[in-house]
Amino acid sequence: MEATSHPDPSVQHTTGPDTAPVAPSPLDQTGNPASPQTGVPCRTCSSAAGSAADDAGATAARYVYALGRIEARFPNLAAEKEFAQASGRTDTAGKTDQETFHAMLSERDNRYLVRQLCWVLTILGLETYLLRPRDPADIDLLVDAIRPAPSPNDVDVVIGWRGPIAPPELCNGLMVPIVAFDQIYSFDRDALIKAIPKPEKTSAERFRPAAEEVFTKIMQMTDNAGATSEHRALNYLAMRYPGIYATAADEFVRDFSLTGVDVRPSPLTGTHDGCVFLRGVSCRVVSVMR
């Protein structure tokens, strides 16, 4: 089946009445990178000899907009024993292990335990990033990502700045990049699908399967760690731009099939623009501004 490809200037920007967000607003797209204290260099800390273009490219390479699952782990045996000792002072009768874990982390008196844990973002089951809040007050966002009754449909969106590889002693030998996050959104797939505005001419019974299939394709893309321009744009659209779901639903009605999702640089505007191709469906041009 031959796919159509028609850039649509009417959807070049991700703002306006036709582009209502399908998830809470991410971080301020004009925000600055983390300070050197977080292990992520700031925009003004580059060498004076570096050009402005080099600085912009380096900053973009460090920016992360990733979709996955957040897990809390003990960095060593001492931290695990301390947690077990603290849980002995809490009423856990009738609770599952996960419910006990969530209840312990939710107690304000146990915030010191939260700071001792390793917070790992897994993508497609692979350990991808270690998470650290840029603002200490955002530690609560990590706690909110731990559900008392987790589900395979749980999704965590992490937005932040990628730093160096973690030393082996930081998290029991796990050596992955550290991400200093600005924001985390935790929800499940059903909540996301329900929040997507349904096209007027499409019934809810037809729209939901189409939206679920598009989102699943994006989540299952190989090597999508949310660290490249293409993957950041795609993940942003999955969370913030309902047009891709409406387009897929419309094309399913026309007896098209969805074979994949591609992201390509757009020749129409700047370097941060991309064209999202729903293979077997059609193309929409978007501009992701930071």
C-alpha positions in Angstrom: 0.0 0.0 0.0 1.4 3.4 -1.0 1.4 6.0 1.8 0.6 9.6 1.1 3.0 12.4 2.1 1.6 15.9 2.2 3.1 18.5 4.5 0.3 20.4 6.0 1.3 24.0 6.9 -1.8 24.4 9.0 -0.3 22.2 11.7 3.3 23.6 11.7 3.2 24.6 15.3 2.2 22.8 18.4 0.1 25.6 19.8 -3.4 26.8 19.1 -7.0 25.4 19.4 -6.3 22.4 17.2 -3.3 21.2 19.3 -4.7 20.9 22.8 -2.4 19.0 25.1 -3.2 15.4 25.9 -1.0 15.4 29.0 0.0 18.1 31.5 2.3 20.8 30.2 6.0 19.8 30.3 8.7 22.1 31.5 9.1 25.6 30.3 10.6 25.1 26.8 12.8 28.1 27.4 14.3 26.8 30.6 18.0 26.7 31.1 20.0 23.5 31.6 21.1 22.3 35.0 23.9 23.9 36.9 27.3 22.2 37.2 26.4 21.0 40.7 24.0 18.5 39.2 26.6 17.1 36.9 25.0 18.7 33.8 26.9 21.7 32.4 25.0 25.0 32.1 24.6 26.9 28.8 26.9 29.7 29.8 29.7 27.4 31.1 31.1 26.6 27.6 34.5 27.6 26.4 34.7 31.1 25.0 36.2 29.6 21.8 33.1 27.6 21.1 30.7 29.0 18.6 27.0 29.7 19.4 26.0 27.0 17.0 28.2 24.5 18.8 26.7 25.5 22.1 23.2 25.1 20.8 24.0 21.7 19.4 25.6 20.5 22.6 22.7 21.7 24.6 20.2 19.9 22.4 22.2 16.7 22.7 21.9 16.8 26.5 18.1 17.4 26.6 16.0 14.4 27.4 12.3 13.8 26.9 11.8 10.1 27.6 8.9 7.7 28.1 9.3 4.7 30.3 8.8 3.3 33.8 10.5 4.5 37.0 11.7 2.0 39.5 13.1 2.5 43.0 16.1 0.3 44.0 18.3 -0.1 46.9 21.9 1.0 46.1 23.4 -1.4 48.6 22.6 -3.9 51.4 22.9 -1.2 54.1 20.1 0.9 52.6 17.9 -2.2 52.3 18.4 -3.1 55.9 17.7 0.4 57.0 14.4 0.4 55.0 13.5 -3.0 56.6 14.1 -1.6 60.1 11.9 1.5 59.3 9.1 -0.7 58.0 9.1 -2.6 61.3 7.9 0.6 62.9 4.9 0.9 60.5 1.6 -1.0 60.5 1.8 -3.2 57.4 -0.8 -5.8 58.3 -2.8 -6.9 55.2 -0.7 -4.9 52.7 1.2 -6.4 49.8 5.0 -5.7 49.5 4.3 -3.0 46.9 1.7 -1.4 49.0 4.0 -1.4 52.0 6.8 0.1 49.9 4.6 2.8 48.6 3.2 3.6 52.1 6.7 3.8 53.5 8.0 6.2 50.8 4.9 8.4 51.1 5.4 9.1 54.8 7.1 12.5 55.4 9.3 11.1 58.1 10.8 8.7 55.6 12.0 11.2 53.1 15.6 10.4 54.1 15.0 6.9 52.8 13.7 8.3 49.5 17.0 10.2 49.0 19.0 7.1 49.6 17.3 5.0 46.9 18.4 4.6 43.3 15.7 5.9 40.9 16.0 4.1 37.6 14.1 4.9 34.4 13.7 1.7 32.3 12.6 1.9 28.6 11.3 -1.3 27.1 12.6 -3.1 30.1 16.2 -1.8 29.7 17.8 0.3 32.4 18.4 3.6 30.7 18.9 6.5 33.1 19.5 7.2 36.8 17.3 10.1 37.9 18.1 13.0 40.2 15.9 16.1 40.8 17.4 19.4 39.9 15.3 21.0 42.6 15.4 19.0 45.9 11.7 19.8 46.4 10.9 17.6 43.3 11.7 14.5 45.2 8.0 14.0 45.6 7.6 13.5 41.9 9.7 10.3 42.3 7.5 9.1 45.1 4.4 9.7 43.0 5.8 7.4 40.3 5.7 4.4 42.7 2.2 3.0 42.5 0.7 0.9 45.3 -0.7 -1.4 42.6 1.5 -1.1 39.5 0.2 -2.1 36.1 1.9 -2.9 32.8 0.1 0.1 31.3 1.8 2.6 33.7 3.8 5.3 31.9 6.3 7.9 33.3 7.4 10.9 31.3 10.8 12.2 32.3 12.0 15.7 31.2 15.4 16.9 32.0 19.1 17.1 31.1 21.5 14.2 30.6 24.7 14.2 32.5 27.7 11.9 32.9 27.7 8.1 33.4 27.0 7.1 36.9 30.0 5.7 38.9 29.5 2.0 39.8 29.3 2.8 43.5 26.3 5.0 43.1 23.7 2.3 42.4 25.1 -1.2 43.0 27.3 -1.2 39.9 24.7 0.2 37.5 26.5 2.5 35.0 24.0 4.5 32.9 23.7 8.3 32.3 22.4 10.4 35.1 19.4 12.6 34.2 18.8 15.7 36.3 15.0 16.0 35.8 12.9 19.1 35.7 9.5 17.4 35.6 8.0 13.9 35.8 4.5 12.9 34.8 3.1 9.6 35.9 -0.1 8.2 34.6 -1.5 5.0 32.9 -2.2 4.4 29.3 -6.0 4.4 29.8 -5.9 7.9 31.3 -3.9 9.2 28.4 -6.2 7.7 25.7 -9.3 9.1 27.5 -7.7 12.6 27.6 -7.1 12.7 23.8 -9.8 14.8 22.1 -11.9 12.6 19.8 -12.5 13.8 16.2 -16.1 14.8 15.6 -16.6 12.4 12.8 -15.1 9.4 14.6 -16.9 7.3 17.2 -15.3 6.6 20.5 -15.4 2.9 19.7 -13.3 3.5 16.5 -11.0 6.1 17.9 -9.8 4.4 21.0 -8.2 1.4 19.2 -6.6 3.7 16.7 -5.1 5.9 19.4 -3.8 2.9 21.4 -2.1 1.5 18.3 -0.3 4.7 17.5 0.9 5.1 21.1 2.0 1.5 21.3 4.0 1.9 18.1 5.8 4.9 19.6 6.5 3.2 22.9 7.9 0.1 21.2 10.3 2.0 18.9 13.8 0.6 19.2 16.5 2.8 20.9 14.0 5.6 21.7 15.7 6.9 24.8 14.3 10.4 24.2 17.8 11.9 23.8 17.9 12.6 20.0 16.1 15.4 18.2 13.9 12.8 16.4 12.9 10.9 19.5 12.3 14.0 21.6 10.0 15.4 19.0 8.1 12.1 18.7 7.7 11.6 22.4 6.6 15.2 22.8 3.9 14.7 20.1 2.7 11.5 21.7 2.1 13.4 24.9 1.0 16.8 23.6 -0.4 16.7 20.1 -3.7 14.9 19.5 -3.5 15.4 15.7 -1.4 12.3 15.1 -4.0 10.1 16.7 -6.8 11.8 14.8 -4.9 11.3 11.5 -4.4 7.6 12.2 -8.1 7.2 13.1 -9.2 8.9 9.9 -6.9 6.8 7.7 -8.1 3.5 9.4 -11.6 4.5 8.2 -10.2 4.7 4.7 -8.9 1.1 5.0 -5.2 2.1 5.5 -3.0 0.2 7.9 -0.3 1.6 10.2 3.0 0.0 9.6 5.3 2.3 11.5 6.2 5.8 12.7 9.1 7.7 11.2 10.6 11.1 12.1 12.5 13.1 9.5 14.0 16.6 9.4 11.7 19.1 7.8 13.0 21.2 4.9 10.4 23.9 5.5 11.8 25.6 8.6 14.6 25.5 11.2 16.8 22.7 12.6 14.4 21.8 15.4 11.5 21.0 13.1 10.6 17.5 12.0 8.1 15.7 9.9 6.3 12.8 11.6 5.4 10.1 9.1 2.8 7.6 10.1 3.9 4.9 7.6 0.9 3.7 5.7 -1.0 6.8 6.7 0.2 10.4 6.1 2.6 13.1 7.1 2.2 16.0 9.5 4.8 18.7 9.9 5.4 20.1 13.4 7.7 22.6 15.0 9.0 21.7 18.4 10.3 24.9 20.1 12.5 25.0 23.1 
